[in-house]
């Protein structure tokens, strides 16, 4: 039997379920189709579980240094089984929360795999959804006015490098480790690779990072990348940049993985217990019926306009499947914008330059807007201000003075172009800079804001003042 809906959403990850809630608020009859669990990658295989592990690593490292705070705690012992249990408990609790939100919004959930059908007896235009039910029952046919594709992404591998899920891992596999290896090689020095390198090193694993680009965290400001490299080396992490892995020469033998790579025109190799491949993510668009539509795909991602409409105007797409900034909070706002466009509302365009980006390593990294280099590439004449956490009293009290805050401003009119942070709790502080961007603030307006003392946020005010050489506590 076919069921009619105003909106059917393929995928109930962060983007999909948030869009469903907003559509319900606007009075639409909504269904979501999810083949795994509500909450998607972010809740079950990404944001939440990885941050739970990072927090345990931070606590373990803090306990090891407790004598520095005058607290004699004895030898710190890591119970990794308990670490994993805590992680899963957090995930399960949040999963129940999402399930409750679906019931509260009267949103129908179909557990199975949804495919888009072409014109048929159900509809003269493509968009009817055939759901292959997980329980093996007959396919459900859903007839919506609108479709929203929010099927997310999966870890990508290098061509010729086979993931065996035991010795050669993706980040999904690494989250399920029952015990920590003694050594780990990580291919990829982007956000996910650096988070895992930081976490594993704090847990006591010997880590090597191999990055193809000239620097780790290549999309962040160059000064931030340099500071992170320094921090990783201080943890004992070996980092090779400008280095190419030879996928066809990665070998598993006697429970170890040998990776051959080219570095400075020389071929070398490294042996470790596990290999983590962290080289980006691929859109989940296989076998969802795109061939039955006019939807265009470019470089593996669905093409949309600024309102997230595809070539079939009643079919929208958001989140990782459209590329761009593959971040959970971006997908959420894209989902809200798409739903509001469907209902003739006034959707808020998600401007990448207004999006705060975070790396939850130790130290943390957070940024919004243009880097110094990208601002210059766009033709801006820039001026910058940087302030170190070493001069911030709260950072000394907290016991972590690594890193800095950096402002990038337009020298011609003082417009704020970008803010970049590396240091303690900067992922919690970046929203002030993001709000400044939204409000089109200048650096001096941020500097004139009275920041509480003592607080880590004082570094934001001081860095803003430093743009014009007015930092109070700067040397």
Secondary structure, DSSP 8 states (H G I E B T S, - for coil): -EEEEEEEEE--BHHHHHHHHHHHHTT--EEEEESS-TBHHHHHHSHHHHHHHHHHHHHHHHHHTGGGGT---------HHHHHHHHHHHHHHHHHHHHHHHHHTT-EEEEEEEEE--S-SS-SSS--EEEEETTS---EEEEEEEEEE---EEE---TT----SSSEE-HHHHTT-SS--SEEEEE--SHHHHHHHHHHHHHT-EEEEE-SSSSSSTTS-HHHHHHHHHHHHHHT-EEE-SEEE-GGG-EEETTEEEEEEEETTEEEEEEESEEEE-S-EEE--TTSSGGGS---EETTEE---TT-B-SSTTEEE-GGGG-SS--HHHHHHHHHHHHHHHTT-------GGG--EEE-SSSEEEEEE--HHHHHHTT--EEEEEEEGGG-HHHHHHT---EEEEEEEETTT-BEEEEEEEETTHHHHHHHHHHHHHTT-BHHHHHHS---SS-TTHHHHHHHHHTTT--SS--
